Amino acid sequence: MVAVDAGATVAVGNLAAGEQRVEVVHLAEQFDLVIIGGGPGGYGAAFYAASAGLSVAIVEKDVMGGTCLNRGCIPAKALLETAAVQRHVAHAADFGIECSAPTVNFAVAQARKQKIVEGLVRGIGGLIKARKVTLYVGVGALGPDRTVTVQLAEGATAQAQGRGVLLAAGSVPRTIPGFDRGGPIMTSDEVLMLDYVPARVAVIGGGAIGCEFASIFADLGAKVTILEGLPKILPGLDADVANVVVRSFKKKNIDIRTDVNVVGHTPNSAGTTVHFGEGEDLDVDVVIVSVGRRPYGDELGLASTGVTVSDRGFVEVDEFCRTTEAGVFAIGDLINTPQLAHVAYAEAILVVKQLLGEAPMPVMYDKVPWAIYCDPEVAFAGPGEQAAREAGHDVVVAKHQFRGNSRAQIIGQLDGLVKVIAKRNADGTAGQVLGVHMVGPWVTEQLSGGYLAVNWEATVAEVAEFIQPHPSLTELFGETMLSLTGRSLNT
């Protein structure tokens, strides 16, 4: 006798005399929302939908938390904090604390990082149970009628059908020809698992992720070289902000090489020799390839669906994250929007609100908050000065250095500035706040006021009324706004 689950169909076929094969095909379970991908966008959508009373299933083939939690944002920031502690201890004598020269035990730093990651992963698991979200561990592929077929980890198959389906499969690191992963050639996936600090590091790519890695290893004692194909690192940043990072990096002895073409490498006994530019060579122990990430829709089975995928691999959506197949949405790194975890959260909420019958506003991608966690940190919302002018705005600009801020002097971190870009009124005064750009100590924790000003389309005069605590780093934001009114206190 064969035991069959309720709700399953049974197919029986003869193989040979006296022998039978029994296949159990489970009928698709029904949900309000089925999600493929357990990263920030996926689990964010699951928890938000479940808190609103929707039935939710989520499919994840690996570990909950996605790249952000396991191989990206969280582990990288944990190691950046290790680098910050190294800087603080190295300069302890400046504060009257005498201590011997610090040494780095990177294996301990890695263990601490991993403990943080594992704790957060367990937290997500606890929320899945508490919110009664159904979890399928396996590879999910979209089929007809918003049905997702899951190849489960143990080899079986399950199906889940949703009133809505959300594709949130995330991204993987891009690579470049001649730099296949392995040995001394690493992407963010591999470098975040190192248990030692390489003596010599080449970072290919001077974007946000590349600069974070350069900052980590330079602070921990490595000789770091950034190889960037564009005319400057951190392309797209306001020039005044990017220049502060460049100057600070040079103080760390980071060698920044721009306008260079990396053509290949030759492995050797110590690591490898990177070939770039006009016949230049660079001997390093490790190469970190940091040239961006590509959408990972490889296992979603989209070729047999009505979902449109661009030549670059992005799932195409409208402003409400709706794909070209009814009832199917896509968010996060899978679509061509800023590859930021908090943007994926916002997109997740946008999708769920539609399933709830609400009428949400689309995400305003030109005004989302950006944060780069290198030393010095960078944070901004809205266009920089040049971008605002190129958009046709007549602007008024104010910028002030952290070196004049009392709290910055107290903590001994003087590099950086706050810059505000505002529309010019007809009478020449500063009006609506267009952009707020910061670089310096803990600016990623200071941006919220600037973000609100930009997104609420507040005027300089309105924001200048805000009272900032004293002494604080945020005073510089308040002082910069106040100066745009034509009056000021300390600036």
N, C-alpha and C positions, 0 to 999 in steps of 0.2 A: 504494500500500500504506500502511496505517496501522499505526504501531507502538503497541502497547498494553502497559502495565506488567503484569507478572505479578500475579495476584491482583485484577485488575480485570474488570468485565463491560463488554461493548460493546453499545450499542443503535444500530441503523441504521434510518433512516427516509428515504423518498423525498420530496424537495422538489419536483422537477420532472424531466422527462425528462433522463436523463444526469447528474443532480446528486444527490449523497447527503450526508446529515449524519451524522456519527459523534460520539456522546457517550460519554465515558469516565466511568464511575461506579466509584470506588474502593470496595472493600469496607472495612469498618471495621477499623482496626488494633486489636489486643487489648492491654489493659494491666491491671495490677492496680488502678491508680488513675488516673483522669482528672480533672484540676483545671481549672476555669474561673476565671481571675484570677491575675495574677502579683504581687500585693502580698505583704506579710509573711505573711499566712495561707496564701496559695497557694504561694509559693516555700518557705516554712517546711515545709509539708506535703510538697512534692516532695522536698526534700533529706532530711528525716527518713525518709520512706518509702524513698527510694533507698538511704540508708545502711543500712537494714534488709533490703535485697535485693529490694525490690518493683520491678516495672516501672512507670514513671510517665510520663504525658504531661501537659503544662501548656499551656493556651491563654491567650494574652495579646494583646489587640488593639493595645496601645500600647507602652510601654516597661516592661521588667521593673522591679519595685520598687514599683509602685503609687503611691498617693497619698503614703504615708509617706515614701518615699525621694525622690520627684520633686517633690511639691507640698505637703508637709506636715512631718512630724516633723524630718527631716534638714535641709532648707533653712532652716526656721524656727529651729532650734537653732544653725545656722551664723551666722545674722544676730544671734541673741541673744548669741553670743560676740563678734561685732563690737561690739555695744553694751557688753559687759563690758569690752573693751579700751579703748573710749572712756572709760568711767568710771575705769578704773585710771590712764590717762594724765592725765586731768583732775585727779586727786588725787595725782599723783606727787610733788608738792612736800611733801605730808604725810609722805612717806617719805624726804625728803632728796634727791630727784631733781628738779633744776631743769630745766624744759623750757618751751618756748613753748606757748601755747594750742593744743590739737590741732584739726585740721580733719578733716571726714569726706569721704572719696571713696567714695561708696556704689557706684559702678560697679566699683571694685576689690573691694569686699566681695562684690558679686554674682558677679563672676568667680571669686573664691575659693570661694564657696558652690557655684557650678556645677561647678567642678573636683572638689570633694568628692563631689557627687552623681554625676557621670559616672564617677568612679573606683569608687564603690560599685556602680553599675549594671554596669560591666565585670566587677567581682568576681562578681556574680550570674551573669553570662554564663559566666564561667569555671567556676563550680561546676556549672552546667547541663551543660556538656560533660564535666567530670570525673566527675560522678555518672551520666552517660549518661541524662539525662532528655530525652525527646522534646519539643521546643518547636514549637507551632503558632502562627504569628503571624496572628491574625485574630479574628473575633467568634465565640464559641462559644455554641450553643443546645442545650439538653437535649431529647432525644427519647425514644422508647420504649426499653425494655430497656437503660437506662443507656448510651445512645449519644449522643455529642455531635457535632453537625454544625458544622463550622468553615467560615465564609466567609473564605477566606484573603485576605491583603492584595492579592495579584495578581489576584484575581477568581475563582480556582478554588475548589473545595469539597473538603473532606476529612472523614472520619469517624473517630472514636475511641471504642471501647467499653471500659468499665471494669468490673471486678468491683465497684468502688465508684466513685462520682462525687462530687466535692467542689465545691460552689458557693462561690466566694470572690471575688465580683465587686466587693466594696468599696462605697464611697459617694461622693457628690458634695456640694458645699456647698449648704445650703439658702439660699433667697432669701426676700425679703419683698415684698409687693405695693408697687408704686411705686418699687422699687429694682432695676430690671433691670441686669444686668451690662453695663458699657461706659462709656468715658470715665472720669469721676471715681469711678464706682461699681464697687467691686472686692470680690471674695471672696478667700480665701486663695490661690486659684490665680493671680490676677492680681497681688496685692500682693507676692508672693514673687519676681516678675520685675521689679519696679521697679529702675531704675538711679539713682534720686535719692531724697533724703529730702524729702517734702512738708513745707511749713512748718506747715500746719494739717491735723489728721487727726481725723475723727470715727470712733469704733469703735462700731458698733451691736451690742451684746451683750457682757455682762461675764462670760462664762464663761471657761474655761481658755484657749481659743485667742484670744479677744478680749483678755484680759489680757496674754498673751504679746506680741501685736502692739502694744498700748498701751505696754508696757515698752520694746520695741525702739525705737519712734519717739520716745518721750519722752527716752530716754537719748541718742539721736542728735540731739536739738535741736528736735524738732517740738513744737508746741503740740497736746496730745492731749486729747480729750473722749470719755469713755465714756458711752454712752446705754444704760441697762439698764431693761427693763420691770418687773423684780422689785424687791422692797424693798432688795436688796443685791447687790453683785457676788459672784462665786464662790459662788452658791447651793449648798447642800449641804455646804460645808466647815464644819468645827468653827469656832464663832464666834471663839474666841481666835486661831486661825490666820488667818481671813479679816480680822480687825481689824488684824493686823500688816501685811498686804498693803495695806489701805486707807490706813493711816498712812504707809507707805513711798511709796505712789503719790502721796499729797498732797505729800510732800517733793519729788517730781519735778515738781510743778505739774500733775499729771494731774487734770483736772476730771471728777469722777465724779457723774453725774446718774442717780439711781435713781427707780423708780416713774414712769417717763415713757413715753409712747406716741409712737413715731415715725410720723408720718402721711404724709410725702412729702418731696420736694426739688424745688428749682427751679434748673436749671443756669444758670451765668453765665460770664462771660469768664475768670474766675480758677479756677473749679471748680464749686461748687454751694452752694446754701443749703438746709440741712436744717431741716424743720419738725417740731416735736415739742412735747409737753406742751400747755399752755394757750396756744397762739399764740406760742410761742417759736421763734426762728430762730437758726441757727448757720451762719456762713460758713466753709467749709473748702475745701481743695484736693482732698482725697481722702476718700471714705467707704469704710470697710472693713466689709462686712456679715459678721458673725461670729455667726450664730444657730444653729449646729449643722450637721450633715450628715445627708443622707437616704440610705437604702440604694439602691444602683443595680442593680436587677434587671431593668431595662428591656429588655435585649437577650437575656435568658436563655431566652425562649420558654416561661415556666413556666405560662402559661395553658392550654397543651395537655398538661400533665403532672399527676401526682397530688400535686405539691408545693403546699402551702398557703401563701398569702401574706396577711398581716394587712392591715387597712384602712390602716395607716401605711406599708405597703410592705415590712415585714420578713418574711423567710422564717421560717416557724414551725418550731421544732425542739424536741426534748425535751432532757433534761439531758445527753445524750450527743451532741448536735449532729446527731441523726438527723431528717431531714424526714419528711413523711407518705408519701413514696414509698420503698419498700424499696431499700436500697443507695445512697441519695442523701443526702449530708450537706451542711450549710451552716455557715459560720463567719465570724468577723470582723464588719465593719460591716454585712454583709448580714442579720445576726440581731440581736435586741434584747438585746445584752449590752454591757458597757463598750467604747466605741470606742477601744481601746488596742491598739497593735501587739503588745505582749507578751501580751495576752489572746488575740489571734489566733494567736500562736505556740502558746500552751498548748492552744487548741482544735484546732489542726492536729495536735499530738501525740496528743491524745485520740482523734481520728478514725483516725489511722494505727494506733494500738495496737489498735483494734477490728478493723481489717482484718488485723492480724497474729494475731488470735485471743486477744489478751490481755484482761484485765479491768480497765481503768483506772478510777480514781475521776473523777467529774465535776469540772469546774472550780468552785472555791468563789468565786463572783463577789463575795460580800460581804467577802472578805478579800484581794482582789488588790491589788498595789501601784499607787498613783497618783502621778503626778509632773507638776508644772506648773513650767515653766522661766522664768517671769517673774522679775524682780528685786524682792523676794526670792523665792527658790524655795520651792515647797511640795511636800511628799511625805508620804504617809500610807498606812496599812493598817489595816483594821478600822474600826468605828464611832467617830464623835466622841462627846463627852460627852452632848450632848442626844439623839443617836440611840440611844446605849446605854441611857439612862434611859427613852426612849420604848419601847424593846424590852423593858422590864420588869426591867432589871438594877439592882441596888443597887450603886453604884460608888464607888470611891476614885480620886481624881484628883491628879496632881502635874504641875506645869509649872515650867520654869526658863528664864530668859532667856539668850540667847547673850552678852549684854553682860558677864556674869560669867565667860565662858570665855576662858582665856588665848590660845588660838589665834585666836579671833574678834577679840580685841584686837590681836594681831600683824598679822593681815591687814586690819584696819580695817573689818570688817563686823560691826556689833554688833546690828543689828535682827534679831529672830527669837526663837524659843523651841522647846523640845521639850515635848510634852504626852503623858502616858501615862494611859490609862483602864483600870482594873482592876476585877474583881469584888471586892466586899467579902465577906470570910469571916464566918462566924457569930460569931467573936470580935472582929470589927471591923477586923482586919488586911486588907491588900491581898493578893488571891489571883491568879487567872488573868488574864493580860494580854488585854484585849479590843481595844484600839486604841492605835496609836502615831502621833502627828501632829506634823509638824515644819514649821517655816517659818524660812528663814534661809539663810546661805551654804552652798552645795553640799549641801543636804539631800537632793537627788535621788540623791547618791552615798552617803548615810549611812543610807538606810532599810533596808538588807538585814537588819541585826540586829533591828530592830523588826518587819519582815515575818516573819522566822523565829519570833520570839516569839509573834506573833499566830497564825500558822498551825500551830505546834506546840502551841498551847494551853499555853504555858509559864506558870509562875507568876512573880510579881515576885521572890520569893526566889531562884528558879533563875537568872533573868537577871541579878540583882544580883551573882552570883558571877563574871560575865564580866569579864575584865580589859581595859580600854580603854587604848590607847597614850597617852602624855603627852609633849608637849602635842598635843592633837588636838581637832577639832570633835566627834568622836564621844564624847568624854568627857561631854558634856552629856547624852547618852542614858543612859550608865551612871550618872551622878550622879542623874538623875531617877528611874531605877529604884531605886537605892540609897536614896533619900529615902523611897520608899514602904515600905521595911522599918522605918521609924521611926528610922533612923540615917543619918548622911551625913558627907561629908568637907568639900567646899567649898561646898555649896549649903544 
